[in-house]
C-alpha cells in the first residue's frame, strides 16, 4: 500500500543524475523528457541549495522537450534531432542522454539513437534515469555506474590517488566546500584527491577513477560506484559512515586511509594530524566561554541525510559534550549501510516525511535543532534556535561546509551566531 510523503527533500533520479552530470566539467547532460522535468530540477536547485544550480543544470540544458504527440507516436526521431543539434553547438567532451519517465514508459529506443551518434565518432552515452527509479541520490549512483561501465578503461594505478565518492551535488548544498576540505586533508597526509566535481574535477577525473589507489565512500550512495570500480579494476574502497566532522573524526579516518594507501607519507601525516588537533583545541578554548554564556551543554536534535547526520551527532556529542535527543536520517539509505551510520549513535531514526520529523522534534525536548529550512517552522514553534546544515538551505556553501577540521570550526561559528548569549 502506498504511503503519502509530506514535503520530500530529495528530487527524483533524473534530477540527481542531471545535477551530477552538470557538476563535472566537460560533461553535457541532455534530457530526453518533458520540459517540466528540467524546469523542476532548476527550481529545486535555486530554492534548495545555498548557491543555486549551476548554469549547466539550468534553463540552458539541452532537452528534447517531448509532448503529447511524442508520447503517442514515439520520441526517438526528436531525440536524434536534439543529439545532432546539441553536438553541433556545444563544446562537450562527453554528452550523456538522461531519459525521464515519459520516454521510458513509452519504450523509446534511446540506445539506438545514441549508438547512431557513437558510430559517427561522437562521445555520447545513454543512462536510464527515470524518476520512478528512485530519489536524486539514486540518480547519482545510476550516472556514475553507467559512466564506469561504458566509458572507463583499465589504466595503471597512480599511487596516492584517492577517489571521493558519495557526495551528491546539490543534494549536499555544501558539496563544493566539503570536497575542498577533504582534498586538503588528503593532501596533508601525502595523498591526492580525485573529486570528480568542482574546480579540480572534470572528465579527466572520470577517466582517472580506474587509476585510484583507493575509493573513499562518504555515504551509502557511493557504495555502488565503489563496488563497480572494485569489480572492474580491483580498486579497494573504504566506507567512512558519513562525513568526518571536527578534528577527532578526521584524524581517525585519515589514519585508516594511511593504513590502506601504501603511498601515504606517514612522517608528514603525523605532523599534519598533530597540527590539525592543536588548531581545533585552540579554537575550542577560544569558544568555550561564549558557548558557556549561551547555556553550556545543550540537548540537540539533528535532521540530515546519511552524509551529514552521523558525523554531526558524533561531533556534538564527543567534542562538545552535548546530549542527543533525536537524530533523524532523511535520505532512506539501504538497510545494508545502516550499521555504519548507527555506530556509536543511539536513538537514530529514518524518515523522509516532514510531518513525522516535526512530531519527532516536538517530542524530543531538544534545545537546539540542526537541520534544513524545512525545520524552521517547528523550531520557531518550539522556541529553539535552528542551525542549517542540510539541504534545502539558504546558507551559502562555496567555502564553508561541515566536513573536516575546518567544518567543525565553521559549525562552532554557526552555533554562536544562532544561540543568543
C-alpha positions in Angstrom: 0.0 0.0 0.0 1.3 3.4 -1.0 2.2 5.8 1.9 1.9 9.6 1.3 5.1 11.5 1.8 4.9 15.1 3.0 7.5 17.6 1.7 10.2 15.3 0.4 13.6 17.0 0.4 15.1 14.9 -2.4 14.2 15.2 -6.1 13.9 12.2 -8.4 16.6 10.1 -10.0 16.5 12.3 -13.1 17.3 15.3 -11.0 20.2 13.6 -9.2 21.7 12.4 -12.5 21.3 15.8 -14.0 23.0 17.7 -11.1 25.8 15.1 -11.0 26.5 15.3 -14.8 26.3 19.1 -14.7 28.9 19.2 -11.9 31.5 17.5 -14.0 33.3 20.0 -16.2 33.3 18.7 -19.8 30.1 16.7 -19.4 26.8 17.9 -21.1 23.6 16.3 -19.8 20.9 16.0 -22.5 17.4 15.4 -21.2 15.0 13.1 -23.1 11.9 14.0 -21.3 9.3 16.7 -21.0 10.1 20.4 -20.5 8.8 20.3 -16.9 11.5 17.8 -15.8 14.3 20.2 -16.5 12.4 23.2 -15.1 11.6 21.4 -11.9 15.3 20.4 -11.4 16.3 24.0 -12.0 13.8 25.4 -9.5 14.8 22.7 -7.0 18.4 23.9 -7.2 17.5 27.5 -6.9 15.3 27.0 -3.9 17.2 24.3 -2.1 20.9 24.8 -2.4 22.6 27.8 -0.8 24.2 29.0 -4.1 21.6 27.7 -6.6 22.0 25.4 -9.6 25.0 25.6 -11.9 24.2 27.1 -15.3 24.8 23.8 -17.0 21.9 22.3 -14.9 19.6 25.2 -15.5 17.4 26.5 -18.3 20.3 26.1 -20.9 20.3 22.3 -20.5 19.6 20.6 -23.9 16.3 18.8 -23.8 14.0 17.1 -26.3 11.0 18.7 -24.6 8.7 15.8 -25.7 5.0 16.5 -25.7 1.7 14.6 -26.1 2.5 14.0 -29.8 5.7 12.1 -28.9 4.0 10.1 -26.2 1.5 8.8 -28.8 3.9 8.4 -31.8 7.3 8.0 -30.1 10.1 10.4 -29.5 13.1 8.7 -31.0 13.2 11.0 -34.1 13.0 14.0 -31.8 15.9 12.6 -29.8 18.0 12.0 -32.9 17.4 15.7 -33.9 18.3 17.0 -30.5 21.6 15.0 -30.2 22.7 16.3 -33.6 21.8 19.9 -32.8 23.5 19.7 -29.3 26.7 18.3 -30.7 26.8 21.0 -33.4 26.7 23.9 -31.0 28.1 22.7 -27.6 31.7 22.1 -26.8 31.5 18.9 -24.8 33.9 16.1 -24.1 31.1 13.8 -23.2 27.3 14.1 -23.8 25.1 12.0 -21.5 21.5 11.4 -22.6 19.3 11.1 -19.5 15.9 9.6 -20.1 12.9 10.6 -17.9 9.7 8.8 -17.0 7.7 9.5 -20.2 10.4 8.3 -22.5 11.0 5.1 -20.6 7.3 4.3 -20.1 6.6 4.5 -23.9 9.7 2.5 -24.6 11.7 4.9 -26.8 14.8 3.2 -28.2 17.2 5.7 -26.7 20.1 3.3 -27.1 19.7 3.1 -30.8 19.7 6.9 -31.2 22.9 7.1 -29.0 24.6 4.4 -31.0 24.0 6.3 -34.2 26.0 9.2 -32.8 28.7 6.9 -31.4 29.0 5.3 -34.9 29.8 8.8 -36.2 32.7 9.1 -33.6 30.8 11.2 -31.1 31.3 10.7 -27.3 27.7 10.1 -26.3 26.3 7.9 -23.5 22.8 6.8 -22.6 21.7 6.2 -19.0 18.1 5.3 -17.9 17.3 7.8 -15.1 13.5 7.9 -15.0 12.2 9.5 -11.8 10.4 6.3 -10.8 13.8 4.6 -10.3 14.3 6.4 -7.0 15.5 9.6 -5.4 18.1 12.1 -6.5 20.7 10.0 -4.6 19.8 7.0 -6.7 20.3 9.2 -9.8 23.9 9.9 -8.7 24.5 6.1 -8.4 23.0 5.4 -11.8 25.0 8.1 -13.6 28.4 7.1 -12.1 27.7 3.4 -12.6 26.8 4.0 -16.2 29.9 6.0 -16.9 32.2 3.5 -15.2 30.7 0.6 -17.1 30.7 2.3 -20.6 33.4 4.9 -20.6 36.2 4.0 -18.3 39.1 1.8 -19.5 41.7 -0.1 -17.4 44.8 2.0 -16.7 47.9 1.7 -14.5 47.3 2.7 -10.9 48.5 6.1 -9.8 50.0 5.8 -6.3 48.4 8.2 -3.8 45.2 8.9 -5.9 42.0 8.6 -3.8 38.5 8.7 -5.3 35.9 10.7 -3.3 32.5 9.1 -3.7 29.1 9.6 -2.0 28.8 13.4 -2.1 25.8 14.2 -4.3 25.9 17.7 -5.9 23.0 19.9 -4.9 21.6 17.3 -2.5 24.6 18.3 -0.4 24.2 22.1 -0.5 27.8 22.4 0.6 29.3 19.9 -1.8 32.0 22.3 -3.1 33.2 23.1 0.4 33.1 19.5 1.5 35.2 18.4 -1.5 37.7 21.2 -0.9 38.2 20.3 2.7 38.5 16.5 2.1 41.0 17.2 -0.7 43.0 19.4 1.8 43.0 16.6 4.4 44.2 14.0 1.9 47.0 16.3 0.7 48.1 16.7 4.3 49.0 13.0 4.5 50.7 12.8 1.2 47.7 11.7 -1.0 45.8 13.4 -3.9 42.0 13.5 -4.2 40.1 12.6 -7.3 37.0 14.6 -6.5 35.2 14.4 -10.0 33.4 17.6 -9.2 34.3 21.2 -8.6 37.3 23.2 -9.8 39.7 20.2 -9.7 37.2 17.8 -11.3 36.2 17.1 -14.8 36.2 14.4 -17.5 39.8 13.7 -16.7 38.7 12.8 -13.2 36.2 10.3 -14.6 39.0 8.7 -16.6 41.2 8.6 -13.6 38.6 6.6 -11.5 40.2 3.4 -12.6 43.7 4.6 -11.6 43.0 5.4 -8.0 44.7 3.5 -5.2 41.6 3.7 -3.1 38.0 4.8 -3.2 36.8 6.8 -0.1 33.0 6.3 0.3 31.4 9.1 2.4 27.8 8.0 2.2 25.8 4.9 1.2 25.2 6.4 -2.3 28.9 6.0 -3.2 28.9 2.2 -2.5 27.6 1.0 -5.8 30.1 3.0 -7.8 32.9 1.9 -5.5 31.9 -1.8 -5.9 31.7 -1.4 -9.7 35.3 0.0 -9.6 36.4 -2.9 -7.5 34.7 -5.4 -9.7 36.2 -4.0 -13.0 39.5 -2.7 -11.9 40.2 -4.1 -8.4 40.1 -0.8 -6.7 39.8 -1.2 -2.9 37.3 1.0 -1.0 36.8 2.3 2.5 33.3 3.2 3.9 33.5 6.2 6.2 30.0 6.1 7.5 29.4 9.8 6.8 31.4 12.9 6.6 34.0 13.4 9.4 33.1 16.5 11.3 35.8 18.0 13.5 39.5 17.1 14.1 38.9 13.8 16.1 36.8 12.1 13.4 39.1 13.5 10.6 42.2 12.1 12.3 40.6 8.6 12.8 39.5 8.5 9.1 42.9 9.7 7.8 44.8 7.1 9.9 42.5 4.4 8.4 43.3 5.7 4.9 47.0 5.7 5.6 46.8 2.0 6.6 45.3 1.1 3.3 47.1 3.6 1.0 50.8 2.4 0.9 51.9 5.7 -0.7 50.8 7.8 2.2 53.6 9.8 3.8 53.5 8.5 7.4 56.0 11.0 8.8 54.3 14.0 7.2 50.9 12.6 8.2 51.9 12.5 11.9 52.9 16.2 11.8 49.9 17.3 9.9 47.4 15.4 12.1 49.0 16.9 15.2 48.8 20.4 13.8 45.1 19.9 13.0 44.4 18.6 16.5 46.2 21.6 18.0 44.3 24.1 15.9 40.9 22.7 16.9 41.9 22.5 20.6 42.9 26.2 20.4 39.6 27.2 18.7 37.6 25.2 21.2 39.4 27.0 24.0 38.6 30.4 22.5 34.9 29.4 22.0 34.5 27.8 25.5 33.4 31.0 27.3 31.0 32.2 24.6 29.4 28.7 24.5 29.1 28.7 28.3 27.3 32.1 28.2 24.9 30.5 25.7 23.9 27.7 28.0 26.9 25.5 28.0 25.9 21.9 27.2 22.7 21.7 25.2 20.3 18.9 24.3 20.2 18.8 20.5 18.4 17.2 17.5 19.9 16.5 14.1 17.8 16.2 10.9 20.0 15.5 8.0 20.9 12.9 5.3 23.3 10.0 5.9 26.2 12.0 4.6 25.9 14.5 7.4 23.8 13.2 10.3 26.3 10.6 11.8 29.3 13.0 11.8 27.3 15.9 13.2 25.9 13.8 16.0 29.3 12.4 16.9 30.9 15.9 16.9 28.2 17.4 19.0 28.3 14.5 21.5 32.0 13.7 21.6 33.7 17.0 21.1 31.2 19.5 22.6 29.8 17.1 25.2 26.2 17.8 24.3 23.3 15.3 24.7 21.5 13.9 21.6 17.7 13.9 21.9 16.8 12.9 18.3 18.9 12.0 15.2 16.8 11.7 12.1 18.3 10.4 8.8 16.3 11.8 5.9 17.6 10.0 2.7 16.4 6.4 3.3 19.8 4.7 2.9 19.9 1.0 2.0 19.5 -1.4 5.0 22.9 -2.9 4.4 24.6 0.5 5.1 22.8 1.4 8.3 25.1 -0.3 10.7 28.0 2.0 9.7 25.7 5.0 10.1 24.4 4.0 13.5 27.8 3.2 15.1 28.0 5.0 18.5 24.7 6.8 17.9 21.7 5.9 20.0 18.0 6.5 19.1 18.6 7.1 15.4 15.5 7.2 13.2 14.9 7.1 9.4 12.2 9.0 7.8 11.7 11.4 4.8 8.3 12.7 5.9 8.2 16.3 7.1 5.2 15.7 9.3 6.8 12.7 11.1 10.0 14.7 11.5 8.1 17.6 13.1 6.4 15.2 15.5 9.8 13.7 16.5 11.2 17.2 17.2 8.2 18.2 19.2 8.7 15.1 21.5 12.5 15.4 21.7 12.8 18.3 24.2 15.8 19.4 22.2 17.2 22.9 23.0 18.7 23.4 19.5 18.0 21.8 16.1 20.5 21.1 13.3 18.6 20.6 10.1 17.3 22.3 6.9 15.0 25.2 6.2 12.1 22.7 6.4 12.6 22.5 10.1 12.4 26.3 10.6 8.7 26.3 11.3 8.8 23.6 14.0 11.9 25.2 15.6 10.1 28.5 15.8 7.1 26.7 17.3 9.3 25.2 20.0 11.2 28.4 20.5 14.6 26.9 19.9 17.4 28.0 17.5 17.9 26.3 14.1 21.4 25.8 12.6 21.1 25.0 8.9 23.4 22.1 8.0 21.4 20.2 5.3 19.6 20.6 2.0 17.4 22.6 1.4 19.1 25.6 2.9 19.7 29.3 2.2 23.2 29.1 3.8 25.9 29.6 1.2 28.3 26.7 0.7 31.0 27.8 -1.6 33.8 27.6 1.1 32.1 26.7 4.4 30.7 23.2 4.8 30.7 20.9 7.9 33.3 18.4 6.9 36.7 18.0 8.5 38.6 20.2 10.9 37.5 23.4 9.3 34.0 22.3 9.0 33.9 21.8 12.8 35.1 25.3 13.4 32.6 26.7 10.9 29.9 24.8 12.8 31.0 26.5 16.0 30.6 29.9 14.4 27.1 29.0 13.2 26.2 27.8 16.8 27.5 31.0 18.3 25.5 33.1 15.8 22.3 31.1 16.2 22.1 30.8 20.0 21.5 34.1 21.9 24.0 35.0 24.6 
